[in-house]
């Protein structure tokens, strides 16, 4: 992909939120960031980690989709060459 910033704005916002949630979970896990009591348990940290990952998935899906669309013509030979002659065949029987 040319640039990461060419992703849709909503996908970039979700990616940033996922990173922030993961950072908060990491800081809370190492007791560097005190949070209210409902957010300090193991279950809450596990939920925060999974939520951060889920928030980052749309960016990964969009990037994979764009990569697949860019590679598909080469993978499936759907591009037609205009310079190819009509009688030019790579078949061994010809």
Order of alpha helices (4+ residues) and beta strands (2+ residues): alpha-alpha
